Every structure is written in structure tokens, then in C-alpha cells.
Amino acid sequence: MTEKVVIFWFRRDLRLDDNKGLSAALQSGYKVLPVFIFDSHILDHLESKDARVHFIYRCLEDLHNKFTTMRSGLSVYYGNPVEIFKKLMVSFNVQSVYTNRDYEPYARDRDSKIGAVLRTADIAFRTYKDQVIFEPDEVLKSDGNPYLVYTPYMKTWRSQLSPMSLQIESEFPSGQLIRKEDFPKVSMQEMGFEESPIAVQNANLSTSLIDDYNANRNTPCVSGTSRLGPHLRFGTVSIRKMLVLAKKSKDDTFLKELVWREFFMQILYHFPHSTTACFKPQYERIEWRNDPDEFQKWCDGQTGYPLVDAGMRELNSTGFMHNRVRMLVGSFLCKHLLIDWRLGEAYFASKLLDYEMSSNVGNWQWVAGCGVDAAPYFRIFNPHTQIDKFDPQHIYINKWVPELNELSYPLPIVDHKFARERCLNTYKAALNG
């Protein structure tokens, strides 16, 4: 009989430090086989130069190198996770599979199927809370229902913080890792991917940035945001360590941003239909124009509205868009052009390095007015006055729209006043129908 082992399945937790599931696996009493699976169901829908795949790949190489110093390694696979686990069950005497919980609809369904397969061989599937401070069922109203408004959710979230919320796992014990000759590895090319010219930036977690977060976060020409999104998304940093940093700050704006993330995660968990449907069903009656030419101009940053175009060009070039500008370009698409929020959400999903389904869906429904705790439908950002507020010296605009004052720059795709009235009339007709 081969040696008894447990598997730790890396997913959205690409780090060794303060990794709840990995720590539990290492304390199981069995040797630990670390694995990662590039899920073909997810990857097959991505572009060949998707920067996020390249980022994950580099993170896995780093993990493997760290394991190598401990005379172990990371096994990397590509394919259907259910089928890969079936093969692992044949190749190893698996006692348990350890992993950290994922709350997105597809992940929950996938994990349910894998758990069922493991049970056929009497193998335990042990999952842990790791990527959040509070899980979707841990912050609820007094009647047991989920919060639909951020502020009361945030107050309850903060009231429930305890020393346990900040508990960091101890140093990584390497003695329990499996040792073998060969650790399977798959190349980017084998999966149909190549290196991306876009790279994920390191997060800026300096004390000064966090302390001044509220003062600087709305100015797109200033590096006033943390760029933490991709690192939380893929778990290269610990959310508990981020909370410790946030709580040390003299300003609580950064901490509230962490709460926003979990607010949207619990909304998606409790209302998975909101992935593709308006949370407020009456908004499904809106007669979107969905003009394909106008949508393409929006995608390309060719609307003739400088701050909108600057944001879209930043996104296309870097995989990032400043948070304040995201609100404007989203509102512009839905309300000025009357293009369905789902088209914008899908475009952002394909481009954003920090794409997180719950936040992306939640924020797009917010700007369209159809989500929980949403902006009222009659709130329509003025693309001209937004410049005066957030880029009055055109520093951000000039960086991304250098031809602004040249004849080659397009005229506005639509008149603001006309578009505003058209939007109000369209929304009113739908909501009063």
C-alpha cells in the first residue's frame, strides 16, 4: 500500500503564510501533497494573452520554488478538476482533501461535485474560511436574513470583530510535505496561453497610502489606491493581515473598502441569480438600445468624452482603471448610451486584473440603478463636471488622450443633455409600466 497522504488544493490562496486550509492540512498527521488545477472550464473562455493567467502561473512557480527549498514541490494540472481528482485518487492513498472555501456560484457547484466523488472512496473534503473575515452567513440581520444595504451591514460587520478575526496562522511547518521525484507541471503553451504584455503590479500597502486613502483615492492622476485587488482575488496576501494594517490607520476608509468587498460577496452568495439578472426585477423592463457601434466606441475609448475615453484606454492598456473613473464610464454606458449593464460587466470581466465577480456585478448594477443599495436611476454623472471635480488640470486625461486638442479626436458620441433626458424617459417608462 502506498503512503497515506492528504492533498492541499491551492485555489484563491496562492501563498504559504497565514493560509488556513494549508495550515490545517499540515497538522493532519499525514504527508501533504500540494496541488493546483488550472480549470479548463474557466480558462477556455479567456483570451490567449490573459494577464491574470500569466500572473497565476508566476505565483505557482514561486510557490514551487519555495517548496523545493523544503525538498518538496507543487503539482500543477490542467483540465476538469473532477476528472483530475479521480486520477489523484488512483495514484495516491488519499485520506482527505483540504482546501479553502470559494463562494462564487460556479465554484460552489464544482466543489459539490468533487465532494461527491471523494465520498465514493470515503475521502473527506475539508474546507476552511480563508479569503474573508466573515463568511456570507456570519453577518446577518436580527431576523436571519442577509443585509441588502451596505451601511448597516458594515456596522454589524465591525461590531462582530474580535481577536479571533485577526488571528494569524503560525509559521509554516515544512516537515509534513510529501517528497517525491517528479512534480507534474503544465506549460502556458500547453494550455493555449502566452505571456501577456500586461503585468500585475505589486500592492502599495504603505502606512502613508492607507492613512491618506480617503484624501487621495478620488484623484485618478495620483497613485492613491493600493492596487490590492488582484492580490486579494488570488490570495497572494492574507485578508487578516490586511485587516491588521487597516485597523492601525488613523482613517478607516481603507477598512471600509475591505468591508465593501465582503458585502458584495455575501450578496452574490445569497442571490446568485444577480450574476445575470437585475436584482430589482422591474429594471428588466428597460428598453436598452444596445447600439453595437456605440458599444465598440465605448470599449475603444473613442466616445468624444475625454474622462470616459481616458478610463477605457487605461483599462485596455494596463488591465486597471481608477475606481472613480470606473463609476463614470459605467454610468455613461448605461445611462448616456442606454447599453445593458451586462455588456459592460462582461467587458470589465475580460479586462480587469482585479476582476472579482461579486464586486464587478455589484458595482455595475449600482451604476445602472438596478442592484442592492444602488444609486437612484435619476443620478446621472455629468462627464464634463466630473473632469472639473477629479481631473481639473487634465493630467490624467492628457496621459491617456494625448490627441485631445487635435482634429483626430472624435466629437462627442451623444449630447449630454439629450442623453440625460432620453435616459430619464426610458427608465421612467420601464419602472412605471
N, C-alpha and C positions, 0 to 999 in steps of 0.2 A: 504494500500500500504506500503510495506517495505521501510525502509530508503534508500534514494538515495545515492549511493556510486560511487567512481571511483576505478579502480583497478590499482595498480602499479605492473608490471610484471618484477621481477628480472631475469636477464639472465647473461650477461657477465659484471656484475656491482655489485658484492657482497659486498657492503659497504653502509654505511649511509652518509658518508661525501662526499661533492662535487659530488653528484650524480644528473646529470642534469634532467633526467626524473622524478626521485623521488621528487626532489625539485618542479618541475612544478606541479606534482600531488597534493602535499601538499598545493599548492597555488590555487587549483581549486575551493575552496569554498565548497567542499564535503568531507565527511569522506573517508579515503583512506584504501583500503583493499590490503595489500602486499601479493603477491603470488610468488611462484617459481614452475616450472614444470620440473621434470625430463623427458626429451623427450625420449620415448621408441624407436623412430626411431634411435636415436643416441646411447643410452645405450645398445640396443640389439646386437650391433656389438662389444662390449667391453668384455674383459676378466673379470672374476668374482672378481679378486683382483686388478682391475684397481685403481691405487693410486689417479688418478685425481677425480674419483667419491667419494672416501673417503674424499679427500680434500674439494670438494664442500659440501659434507654432513656436515663436521665440520664447514665450513663457515656459512652454513644455521643455524646450531644450535646456533652459536654465534650471528647471526642476530636475531633469535627468542628470545634469552635471552635479547638482548638489547631492543627489542620491548616490552618484558614482563615488563621491568622496567618502561615502559611508559603506562602500563595497556593495551597493545595490544599484537600482535603476528604475526608470519609469517605462512601462509597456504602453505603447501608443497604437491604437487601432482605428480603422476607418470602415464604416458600414452601418448596418442596422444594429443598434445596441442589444435588442432581444436576441438576435442570432449570434452576436459576439459572446454574450453571456452563456448561451448554450454551449459554445465551443470551450469557453473557460471552465465550465462545469465538467467537461470531459477531460481536459488537460490537467486540472488540479483537483486536489481533495479539498474543496472549498467548504468551510464551516459556516461562514457568514459573509455578507457583502455590506460594507459600511459606505455611507455617502451623506452629503449634506442636502437638505431639502430645497427643492425648487418649486415655486408657487405658480408658474405660468401654466396655462391650460394644456399645452402640448406636453410639457414636462410631467405634469401630474398624470396624464393618460399613459405616457411612456413608462413611468415608474410603476404604475398599477400593473401593466403587462409584465414587466420584469419581475415584480414581486410575485406574481402568479407563477411564472416559470420557475423561480427559485424554490417556491413552496413545493413543487412537484418532487424536488430532491431533498426536501426537508432542510433547506438552506435559509437562514434568517436574513431578512433585508432590514438593516438597521439604519434609520435616517435621523439626522440631527439638525437643530436650528443653528445656522451659522451666518447667513448673509443678511440677517435682520436683527434688530434689537428686540422687537416684538413681532410675533407671527400674526397672521390675519385674524385669528380667533382670540388673541390675547388682549386687544384693546377694543372693547365693545361698549355700547350704551348700556344703561342700567336694565333695559328690557331684553338685553341679549342680542340686539340687532346691531349690524355694523353702522358706523358713522358715515354720513353722506356729506358732511360739511367739515372742512379742514380744521377750523379754529377749535371747536370742542374736542375733535379727535386729538389735536396737538396738546391741548391742556390735559386730557386724560393720559395720553402717552407720557407726558413729562411727569405727571403725578405718580405714575407707576414705576419710575426709575428707582433702582435700588443698587446696593453694592454688587448684587449678582449680575445686573445689567452690564457692569463694567469689568466683570471677571475675565481676565486674560489667561489663556492656557499657558502652562509652564513650558520651559524649553523643550525642544524637540528631542525625544529619546530615540536614538538611531538603532539600538540593539535589536529591535524586533523586526527589522526589514528583511525580506527574503533575499537570498543570494543565489544567483544563477548565472550561467554563462552568457545567455542571449536575452536581450530585452527587445521585443518587436518594435519596429519603428516604421512609420509610413512617411513618404516624402510629400512635399507640397504638390509636385508634379503628378504623382500617382493619384491624388485627389482631384486633379484638374485645376490646380491653382498655381499662380506665380507670384513673385514678390511684388508688393504694392509700392508705388512711389510715395504714398501717404503713410506717415508713421504716427503712432500714438505717443503723445508727449507725456513726460513724467508729470505727476501731480505736484502742484505747488502747495505745500502744507505749512508754509512759514507762519510764525506767530503773527507777523505784521499783516499778512494777507487775510488771515482769519479774523483778526481784530478789526480790520478796516473793510470787512466784506460788505457791510451794508452801504458804506460810503462809496465804494468803487464798483460794485457789481453791475450797475446800470449804465456804465460808460464803455461802449464797445471798443474804443481806441486804447483803453487801459487794460493791462493784464491783471484784472481784478477778480477773476474767477479761478477756481482751484484746478480745473481740468481733471477732477477726481472721477468723473462719471465712468469712463471705461474701466478704471481700476476697481470701482465698486461692482460694476457689471460682471467682470470676470474674476473678481475676488483676489486680485493681486495685493490688496490691502485688507485689513480686518476692520469691519464696521465698528467693533468695540473700541479699537484703538482710535478710530476717527471720532467716536463719541467722547473719548477721554480728551482728545485735543480740543473738540468743540466746547466742552464744559470748562476748559481752562480760560476761554476767551472772555474778554470784558464785554463783548457784544454777542447776543445769542442768535444772530441772523444765520450764521453757518449751521448751527444746530437745527434751526427750523427747516433748513433745506434738507437735512437728513430725515426729518420727520415727514416732509412732503413726499419723499421717495417711498416711505412705508405707507403713507396714506393712500397713494395711488396703487401700491401693490395689493393692499387689502381690498380696494375697490374691485380690481381685476379678479382677485381670488373669489370674492363673493358674487360678482356679477360678470362671469366670463363672456356672456353674450355681448358685452360692451366693446369687445375687441373689434367687432364689425358692425355693430348696431348702435344707434343713438341711445344713450342712457335714458334720455327723456323721449319716449316714443313719438310724441307729437311732432318732433323735428324730422321724422322720416317723411313727412308730407311736403317738405321744402322741395320746390322745383329747381334743382340745380341746373345751371346752364351747361357746365362741363365742356366748354369750348376747347377742343384739343390743341388748336394753335395758341390760344392764350395760356393754356397749361404749360406748353412747351416753353413759351417765353418766360413764364414764371420760373420754371426749372433752370433755364439758362441764365437767369439774371438779366433779362432784356425787356423789362416792363416799362422802362422810362421813369420809374420812381427810384431815385438813387439809393436810398437806405434799404429798400427791398432788394434791389439788384446786388448791392454790396453783400448783404447777408447770404443770398443764394450763391454768389460766386465764392465767398469764403467757405461755404459748405462744400461746394463741388471741388474746390482746390485742396482743402485741408481735412475734410471729414468733421469739421467743427463749425458751429455757428454760435455767436454770442447769445446768451439767454434772452436779453432784452429784445434783440433783433428777431429771435425766433417767434416771439409773440406778434410782432408786426407782420412778418411775412406770412404767418399762419392766418392772421385776421384778413390780410389783403387777399389771399387766395379764396377764402370762404365768403368774404363779405363784399369786396370790391369786384371780384370776378365771378362770384357765385359758383365756385367749383367745390364739389363734395369734399369734406374734410378727410374722407378715407383715401382720396388720391394723394393728398398732401402727406398724410400719415405714412402711406406706403413709400413715398419718395424719401422722406426722412429716414424711414426704417432701412432703406437701401444704402444710405449715405453716412448717417451719423455714427461716429466711432463710439459714442456713449449711448447708443440706442438701447433703451430699456423698454420693453413692450408696454408695461403698465404706465410709465411716465409719458411715453410718446402718445399713446391712445388718450390718456387722461388730459394732457395738455392740448392736444388737437381738438378734443371735444370741448375743452374750456374755451378756446378761441372761437369755436363755431357756435357756442352757446348751448350745446345740446347735452353737456355732461353734468356730473355732480358738481355742486359748488361752482357753477360756471359763470363766466361773465355774461351779463344780460345781453340779449340779442341786439339791442339798440346801441350797445357800446361798440363803436366802430373807430379804430385807430386812424387818425389823420396822418398819412405818410409824410406830409410836409412839416407839420408841427412836431412830429416825433424827431425830426432832424434837429430842430431848434432846442429840444429838450436834451437829447442824448448825444448829438454829434454836431454841435453848433459851428465848430471850426472845420468841419468836413475832413477831419483827419482819417477816420475810418473809411468814409466814402471815397476819398481820393486814393486810398491804398487799393481798393478793390474795383473802383470805377474810374480809372485814370483818364478815360476819354469823355468825362462828364461834360466838358465845355466844348466838345468838338461836334461837328455836324454828323459824325458817325453814330453818336449816341441817340437812341430812339426817342421819339416823342412818347408821352405817357400813353399807355395802352388803353386807358379809360379816364374820363374826367372824374375827379374825386367827388364833387358834389352830386353829379349824376349817379355815380355808382352807389353812393350812400343812400340816396332816395330809392333807387332800384332795390337795394338790399332790404331796406325797411319795409317796402311794399311787399316784397316776396315773402319775407319772414312773417309779416302780419297776415298775409293771405293764408299761409300754411297753418299758423298757430290759431287762427280764428275760424278755420274751416271746419 
